Amino acid sequence: MKQVKILGTGCAKCNQLADAVNAVIASESIEAEVEKVEDMQKIMAYNVLSTPALVVDGEVRCKGRVPSASELKELLAGPAKKGGCCGGGGNGSSCC
């Protein structure tokens, strides 16, 4: 079972990400436990300065935006891809 965390202070975008994640999990029948983390100390422990952020199995997969449903499917489905959004690759600039 996947461990999914939504990091954010409860703002509209954080709630939008939580709703989108729950919708993808339901539509794709993904076995996952979803937790909303609103405590700033816990958020900072993930080295996240821009919320909302999505953490899957302990890895920050995306931060600072709400991904599309198709991107969420990819982020929730498998391991992080190198070179993708927050995947540690690319041209050195952050997409998030």
RAMO-V71972 format. One record per pair of residues at least 12 apart in sequence whose C-alpha atoms are under 8 Angstrom apart, sorted by the first residue. I is the first residue (numbers start at 1). J is the second residue. Records with the same first field share a line. If there is no record, write none. Layout:
I->J / J
This chain:
1->31 / 32 / 33
2->31 / 32 / 33 / 56 / 57
3->32 / 33 / 34 / 56 / 57 / 58
4->32 / 33 / 34 / 35 / 54 / 55 / 56 / 57
5->34 / 35 / 36 / 37 / 54 / 55 / 56
6->18 / 34 / 35 / 36 / 37 / 52 / 53 / 54 / 55
7->36 / 37 / 38 / 43 / 51 / 52 / 53 / 54 / 55
8->36 / 37 / 38 / 39 / 43 / 51 / 52 / 53
9->37 / 38 / 39 / 40 / 51
10->38
13->52 / 65 / 66
14->51 / 52 / 53
16->66
17->52 / 66 / 67
18->36
20->69
21->72
22->34
24->69 / 72 / 73
28->73
30->77
46->60
48->63
50->63 / 64
51->63 / 64 / 65
52->64 / 65 / 66
53->65
56->75 / 76
59->80
60->86
61->75 / 80 / 85 / 86 / 87
62->85 / 86 / 96
63->86 / 96
64->96
65->96
